[in-house]
Amino acid sequence: MNLVIWLAVGGLIGWLASLFMKSEVRQGPFLHIVFGIVGAMLGGWFISPLVGVDTLNQNTFSFGALLVSFFGATLLLALVNMLRRGSVR
């Protein structure tokens, strides 16, 4: 069941991050899930210790954990856009 939650929440977070970064056109559902899960992991490694919030990977389903995951996915999309186009947006 944990895998299903990872996929659903990862897809939702990846979709929201792509809407925020205005990169919705070039992505499909698979990339939303990938960016959401990888972004949540990056957010858990780098952002979570700074703000003191547990992550979704630690079985903590809270608003703070969702925000950390969203910001991680947004940062990941910004890095990918910068490498792809030379600019963040």
N, C-alpha and C positions, 0 to 999 in steps of 0.2 A: 504494500500500500504506500510506503514511503516513496517509491519510485514514481508512482502515479502522481503524487502530490508534487514532487520535484518537477515533473514534466508540465503539469498544469500551471503551477506558480511560475516556473521558469518561462513558459510561453507567454503568460500574462505580463510578467515583468519585462521581458524582451520586447513585447509589442508596445508597452507603454514607453519604454526607453526609445524605441525607434520613432514613435510619434513625437516625443519630446525633441529628438534630434533631427526630425524631418527627413528620415531615411526610410520611410515606409514603402516606397515604390519598389525598391530593389530587393526586398526581402520577402521570403515566404515563411510559412509556419515553422519549418524546420530550423531556419536561422534565428527566428524569434526564440525558440526553445534553447538553442545553443548559446546565444548572447545572454539570455536570462540566467541560465545555469552557470556559465563561466563568469559572467559579471557578478553573480551572487558570491561565487567563490572568491573572486578578486576583492570584492567589497568586504567579505568576511576576513580576509587576510590583512588588508590595508586600512580600511575605514573603521571596522568594528573595534579594534583596540584603541583607536583615537577617541571614540565616543562612548565606549564602555557598554555596547549593546551586543547581546548574543546574536548569533546568525541563525538562518533557517537550517543550516547543516547541523547545528547542535540541538535540533528538535525543539526550537523555540519559535513558535508561530505568533509573532506580535507585530504591531505597527512599526516599531523601531527596526525590527529585523527586515521587514519589507522595504523600508526606506533605505537601509544600508544596501540591500540587494539591488534596488532601483538605481541608486547612485553608482554602484559598481558597474552595472550594465550600461549606464549612460557614459561613464568614463571609458569603458571598453569600446563602445560605438564611436566615441570621439577619437580614440587612438586609431581605430580602423579607418575612419574617414580621413584622418590626417595622413596616414600612410598611403591611402588609396588616391586621394585628390590633392594632398598638400595643404588642405585647410580643414578645420574642424567641422564646418557645416557645408 
